Amino acid sequence: MPLRESDIQRQFLAVVGPVVGVFVERINTGMAMDPRTGRAVRFGTPGSPDIRITMGGRSIAVELKSATGRQSVEQKRWQAAFESAGGVYLLVNDVSVGVRRLAEFAPDETKKMLLSRAP
């Protein structure tokens, strides 16, 4: 059975989060109902990635997808803007591959730690 995006996110965060020298932030974007007012409240920037990482002075955005998941138009726009500003954007649908791709941008010691934790 293929992994759901939420499973891939959970696994990726479990591998990358504890590594020294890697700042990881889970980004939520969407809409929820305010229980006090009953009104819809939007949060986050449309197209934002699932995870933002700062490592070795680099800003890295990680969008996690299932094997059949595809980027939305908003996500593609966000990616283009982020990359044009010098950010690194990774589109990941496999935890092991994603960790290895992230390690390509890591300082040597951090790279060793990331690769040692990759599934």
C-alpha positions in Angstrom: 0.0 0.0 0.0 1.5 3.4 -1.0 2.3 5.8 1.8 0.0 8.8 2.3 1.5 12.3 2.3 1.0 12.6 6.1 3.0 9.3 6.6 5.9 10.7 4.4 5.8 14.0 6.4 5.9 12.2 9.7 8.8 9.9 8.6 10.8 12.8 7.1 10.4 14.9 10.2 11.4 12.0 12.4 14.7 11.6 10.4 15.6 15.2 9.9 14.3 17.0 13.0 16.7 15.7 15.6 19.9 16.4 13.5 22.1 19.0 15.1 22.6 22.0 12.8 19.3 21.6 11.1 16.4 24.0 11.9 13.1 22.4 10.8 9.7 24.1 10.7 6.5 22.4 9.7 4.3 24.9 7.8 0.5 24.6 7.8 -1.7 26.3 5.2 -5.4 26.1 4.9 -8.7 27.1 6.5 -10.4 26.4 9.7 -13.6 27.5 11.4 -13.3 29.9 14.3 -15.4 28.2 17.0 -16.2 31.6 18.6 -17.5 33.2 15.5 -18.3 30.3 13.2 -16.4 32.1 10.4 -13.8 30.6 8.2 -10.3 31.7 8.9 -7.5 31.2 6.4 -3.9 30.8 7.6 -0.5 30.4 5.9 0.6 31.5 2.5 -1.1 29.7 -0.4 1.4 27.4 -2.1 3.8 27.3 0.9 5.8 24.1 1.3 5.1 21.5 4.0 8.5 22.0 5.6 11.1 24.8 5.8 14.6 24.1 6.8 17.6 26.3 7.5 20.9 24.6 7.4 24.4 25.8 6.8 23.1 29.3 6.0 20.8 28.0 3.3 17.0 28.3 3.2 15.4 25.0 1.9 11.8 24.4 1.3 10.5 20.8 1.2 7.2 19.8 -0.4 6.2 16.2 0.4 3.9 14.3 -1.9 2.6 10.8 -2.1 3.6 8.7 -5.1 0.6 10.0 -7.0 0.6 13.6 -5.5 1.1 16.6 -7.8 1.9 20.2 -7.1 -0.9 22.7 -7.3 -0.6 25.9 -9.4 -0.1 27.9 -6.2 2.7 25.6 -5.1 4.5 25.9 -8.5 4.2 29.7 -8.2 5.6 29.7 -4.6 8.5 27.4 -5.8 9.4 29.8 -8.6 9.4 32.8 -6.4 11.5 31.0 -3.7 14.0 29.8 -6.1 14.3 33.2 -7.8 15.3 34.6 -4.4 18.0 32.0 -4.0 16.2 29.3 -2.0 16.5 25.6 -2.6 13.2 23.8 -3.2 12.9 20.0 -2.9 9.9 18.1 -4.2 10.0 14.8 -2.3 7.8 11.6 -2.5 10.3 9.2 -0.9 11.8 9.8 2.5 15.2 8.1 1.8 15.6 10.0 -1.5 14.5 13.2 0.2 17.0 12.9 3.0 19.8 12.2 0.5 18.9 15.2 -1.6 18.8 17.4 1.5 22.2 16.1 2.5 23.6 17.5 -0.8 23.2 21.0 0.6 24.5 20.2 4.2 27.8 21.1 5.7 30.1 18.0 6.0 29.3 17.0 9.6 25.5 17.6 9.2 25.7 15.6 5.9 27.2 12.6 7.8 24.5 12.8 10.4 21.7 13.0 7.9 23.0 10.2 5.8 23.4 8.0 8.9 19.7 8.5 9.7 18.3 7.9 6.2 16.1 4.9 6.0 
